[in-house]
Amino acid sequence: MDQDDVHETGSFGVYGSPPAELAAVPEGAIQFSPLVPGASALEAQGEATLSGMVLLAPPGTIERRYTVALALKALAPGGALTVLAPKDKGGSRLRKELAAFGCSVSEDARRHYRICTCARPEAPTGIETALDEGRPRFVQEFGLWTQPGVFSWNRIDPGSALLARHLPGLSGRGADLGCGIGFLAIGILASSKVEHLTLVDVDGRAVEMARRNIEDRRASVLWADVRSLDVAQLGRLDFVVMNPPFHDGGAEDQSLGQGFIRKAAEALRPGGLCWLVANRHLPYEAVLKAAFKRVALKAEAEGYKIYEAQK
């Protein structure tokens, strides 16, 4: 469902992917999530247009309060709100945070989750403050637009910074897989030999920030999950650059980076190059050697490894 759709009062919303056994979501609920490509944007939902909502709360405090404030704004007075999160990822704070918005909260605990239910009060308190804190912002220290909740939102990731220092001047058509807010892309596009760069990220907020940060006409930005991406959307590539994720829902998942590597190999032309940075402990060598003709460790520093792999 397109984020520009207009939703009628009485619709039900779901944010994220809450466990089905912990929170009931009616069939036909509007899917909201920056991490589900193509989902509706909760920011674009009209005020007081939802009759109810189930929200899997994000772990970050600023992002969580921002998301709950958006939900309260979208709910009609008296609308039912269920907010849940693992106890150690913000769940233990939910009751207090909802109470600060003026909600009368009931709390349950199941399977290491805290599950809070309440009705949207007639006049919630503190909504605008939470919205202001969570909106996109320009950070002077590194000169980029960013937003709480995106990867490394308030600093330049040290792995990406290390990769940027070791990248050669690239040429031809390429992709930045898992582009974030566009930090690596800016360095890549400094080469006049780059013909086109496609930036891809699963986080819709990062995609919007990258669009603000990258004004180069040679660049395009795509909201997509790299693992399920149709490489035909990228064209045959001369290079791929990536700092792949290795956490899913807060838990380490090495298959994420392995999936990125296989997708890069699929998208590259014969002889094309993949430049990758990864935490030192991640076992990517085997999948790199299986997918590429040549693999070279180009640097190892600050807890990271940088590889160049040739198709």
C-alpha positions in Angstrom: 0.0 0.0 0.0 1.4 3.3 -1.0 2.3 5.8 1.7 0.3 8.5 0.0 -3.0 6.6 0.3 -5.7 8.3 2.4 -7.1 6.0 5.1 -10.6 6.3 6.4 -11.4 6.7 10.1 -12.0 3.3 11.7 -8.9 1.6 10.0 -6.6 -0.6 12.2 -2.9 -0.3 12.0 0.1 -2.5 12.8 3.7 -1.2 13.2 6.5 -3.6 12.6 6.0 -7.4 12.9 4.8 -8.1 16.4 4.7 -11.9 17.3 1.3 -13.2 16.4 1.0 -15.2 19.6 1.4 -12.0 21.7 -0.8 -9.5 19.9 -3.8 -10.0 17.7 -3.8 -8.0 14.5 -7.0 -8.1 12.4 -6.9 -9.1 8.8 -6.5 -6.1 6.5 -4.6 -4.0 9.0 -2.6 -1.2 7.5 1.1 -2.1 7.6 3.4 0.7 8.9 7.1 0.2 9.1 10.2 1.8 7.7 11.8 -1.7 7.5 9.1 -3.2 5.3 9.7 -1.8 1.7 6.4 -0.5 0.3 4.7 -0.2 3.7 2.8 2.9 4.6 4.5 5.7 6.5 3.0 6.3 9.9 4.1 10.0 9.5 1.7 10.3 6.5 -1.3 8.9 8.3 -4.0 11.4 9.0 -4.8 12.5 12.6 -7.4 10.6 14.5 -8.0 8.2 11.6 -7.3 4.8 13.2 -9.6 3.0 15.6 -6.8 0.8 16.9 -3.2 -0.2 16.5 -0.6 -2.8 17.5 2.9 -1.5 17.7 6.1 -3.4 18.1 8.2 -0.7 19.8 11.7 0.0 18.5 14.6 -0.4 21.0 16.0 3.1 20.8 14.4 5.5 23.3 14.1 8.5 21.0 12.8 6.4 18.1 10.4 4.5 20.4 8.9 7.7 21.9 8.6 9.2 18.4 6.8 6.1 17.0 4.4 6.0 20.0 3.7 9.7 19.6 2.9 9.1 15.9 0.6 6.3 16.8 -1.2 8.4 19.4 -1.6 11.2 16.9 -3.1 8.8 14.3 -5.5 7.1 16.8 -9.0 8.5 17.3 -9.7 9.5 21.0 -10.5 6.2 22.8 -8.8 4.2 20.1 -7.1 1.0 21.4 -3.3 0.9 21.5 -1.2 -2.2 22.2 2.6 -1.6 22.5 5.0 -4.4 23.1 8.7 -5.0 23.2 11.2 -7.4 24.6 12.0 -6.5 28.3 15.7 -5.8 27.6 14.9 -3.8 24.4 12.7 -1.1 25.8 9.9 -3.2 27.1 10.6 -2.5 30.7 10.2 1.3 30.0 7.0 1.1 28.0 4.5 1.6 30.9 6.3 4.7 32.2 6.7 6.2 28.7 3.0 5.7 27.9 2.0 7.1 31.2 4.0 10.2 30.4 1.8 10.7 27.3 -1.2 10.7 29.6 -2.3 7.0 29.0 -3.8 4.8 31.6 -1.9 1.6 31.1 -2.4 -2.1 31.7 0.7 -4.3 31.5 1.3 -8.0 30.9 4.5 -10.0 30.7 4.9 -13.0 28.3 7.8 -14.7 26.7 10.3 -12.0 27.9 8.1 -9.3 26.4 6.2 -6.5 28.1 2.8 -5.9 26.6 1.1 -2.6 27.4 -2.5 -1.8 26.4 -4.3 1.5 26.8 -6.9 3.8 25.2 -5.8 6.9 23.4 -6.6 9.8 25.8 -8.7 12.7 24.7 -5.7 15.1 25.0 -2.3 13.2 25.1 0.6 15.1 26.6 4.1 15.5 25.3 3.4 14.4 21.8 5.0 17.4 20.0 8.1 17.2 22.1 8.6 13.5 21.2 7.9 14.2 17.5 10.4 17.0 17.5 13.1 14.8 19.0 12.6 12.0 16.5 12.3 13.9 13.3 15.1 14.1 10.7 17.9 16.5 11.6 21.0 17.9 10.0 24.1 17.1 12.0 26.8 19.7 11.6 29.6 17.5 13.0 29.5 15.2 9.9 27.4 17.4 7.6 24.6 15.0 6.8 20.9 14.6 7.2 20.0 11.7 9.6 17.2 10.5 11.8 17.1 8.6 15.1 16.5 4.9 14.4 18.6 4.6 11.3 21.9 2.7 11.5 24.6 4.8 13.2 22.3 7.8 13.1 24.4 10.1 15.3 27.9 9.2 14.2 29.9 7.9 11.2 30.2 4.2 11.6 33.9 3.4 12.1 33.7 0.4 9.7 32.3 2.6 7.0 34.9 5.3 7.7 37.7 2.7 7.4 36.3 1.4 4.1 36.0 5.0 2.8 39.7 5.5 3.5 40.7 2.4 1.6 38.4 2.6 -1.5 40.2 3.2 -4.8 38.8 5.4 -7.4 36.0 3.3 -8.8 34.6 3.5 -12.3 31.5 2.4 -14.3 28.2 1.4 -12.9 27.9 0.4 -9.3 25.8 -0.1 -6.2 26.1 0.7 -2.5 24.2 -2.1 -0.8 22.9 -1.2 2.7 23.7 2.5 1.9 22.4 4.0 5.2 22.2 7.8 5.0 24.7 7.9 2.1 28.1 8.4 3.7 30.0 5.9 1.5 28.2 7.0 -1.6 29.5 10.5 -1.3 33.1 9.2 -1.4 32.3 6.9 -4.3 30.8 9.6 -6.4 33.9 11.8 -5.9 35.3 9.8 -8.8 34.4 11.3 -12.1 34.7 7.8 -13.7 31.6 6.6 -11.9 28.8 6.6 -14.4 25.9 5.6 -12.1 25.5 4.5 -8.5 22.4 2.8 -7.1 22.0 3.1 -3.3 19.9 0.4 -1.7 18.6 0.1 1.9 15.8 -1.7 3.7 15.2 1.3 6.0 12.9 3.8 4.4 14.1 6.5 6.7 17.7 5.9 5.6 16.6 6.0 2.0 14.9 9.5 2.5 18.0 10.8 4.3 20.3 9.5 1.5 18.1 11.3 -1.0 18.6 14.5 0.9 22.3 13.9 1.2 23.1 12.8 -2.3 22.3 15.5 -4.9 24.5 14.0 -7.7 22.4 13.2 -10.8 24.5 10.0 -11.3 22.9 8.5 -8.2 19.5 6.8 -7.6 18.2 5.5 -4.3 16.1 2.3 -3.9 14.0 1.2 -0.9 14.4 -2.6 -0.9 15.6 -5.6 1.0 18.9 -6.5 -0.6 18.4 -10.2 0.1 15.2 -10.3 -2.0 16.3 -7.7 -4.6 15.9 -8.5 -8.3 19.3 -7.6 -9.6 17.8 -6.7 -12.9 16.8 -3.4 -11.2 20.5 -2.6 -10.8 21.7 -3.6 -14.3 25.0 -5.3 -14.8 27.4 -3.7 -12.4 31.1 -3.0 -12.5 31.4 -2.6 -8.7 29.6 -3.1 -5.5 30.5 -1.4 -2.2 29.0 -2.5 1.1 29.1 -2.5 4.9 26.5 -5.3 5.4 24.3 -5.6 8.5 24.8 -8.5 10.9 21.9 -7.9 13.3 18.3 -8.7 12.8 15.8 -7.6 15.5 18.8 -7.0 17.8 20.2 -10.5 17.5 23.4 -11.3 15.6 22.6 -13.0 12.2 25.6 -13.8 10.1 23.4 -14.9 7.2 22.5 -11.3 6.5 26.0 -10.4 5.4 26.4 -13.7 3.6 23.2 -12.9 1.7 24.6 -9.5 0.7 27.8 -11.2 -0.6 25.8 -13.6 -2.8 23.6 -10.8 -4.1 26.7 -8.7 -5.0 28.2 -11.6 -6.9 24.9 -12.1 -8.7 24.8 -8.4 -9.8 28.4 -8.0 -10.9 29.6 -8.6 -14.4 32.6 -10.9 -14.9 35.7 -9.1 -13.7 33.6 -6.7 -11.5 34.8 -5.8 -8.0 33.1 -6.0 -4.6 34.5 -4.0 -1.7 33.3 -5.0 1.7 34.0 -4.1 5.3 33.0 -6.4 8.1 33.7 -6.9 11.8 36.8 -9.0 12.3 34.9 -11.9 13.9 32.4 -12.4 11.1 33.2 -15.6 9.0 32.7 -14.2 5.5 35.8 -15.7 3.9 34.2 -19.0 2.9 31.2 -17.4 1.2 33.4 -14.8 -0.5 35.7 -17.5 -1.9 32.7 -19.5 -3.1 31.1 -16.6 -4.9 34.2 -14.8 -6.4 37.2 -15.8 -8.5 39.7 -13.8 -6.4 39.5 -12.5 -2.8 42.1 -10.3 -1.2 42.2 -9.0 2.4 43.1 -5.3 1.8 43.2 -4.0 5.4 42.6 -5.1 9.0 42.3 -2.4 11.6 40.1 -1.1 14.5 38.3 -4.4 14.8 37.4 -4.6 11.0 38.5 -6.4 7.9 38.3 -4.9 4.4 38.1 -7.3 1.4 38.3 -6.8 -2.3 36.7 -9.6 -4.3 36.7 -10.0 -8.1 33.9 -11.8 -9.9 
